[in-house]
Amino acid sequence: MPEGFSEYVEPHPLIDQLREAYLKEGILGPSSAVDAWHIASATVGGADMIVSWNFKHIVHYEKIQGFHGVNVLHGFPAIPIYSPLEVI
């Protein structure tokens, strides 16, 4: 990935709390906890958007709506989620 198109997010307890909320609400199952952590990290870290090839767990209309709902309930914005083809 070109420099400046990604960023490092420091570990923070809010990331784990948000990840657990995604799992508790059934947006993702326990076997997808890493995907939930990815979304939570980007959200808590203030990313402008998430770009992913993961159409099963991340770039999926129903999942995106779930992530947005949980984010708003926890005081975070609804972070845009796209496939790479949508941003190039």
Buried (B, 14 or more C-beta within 10 A) or exposed (E): EEEEEEEEBEEEEBBBEBBBBBBEEEBBEEEBBEBBBBBBBBBBBEBEEBBBEBEEBBBBEEBBEBBBBBBEEBEBEBBBBBBEEEEE
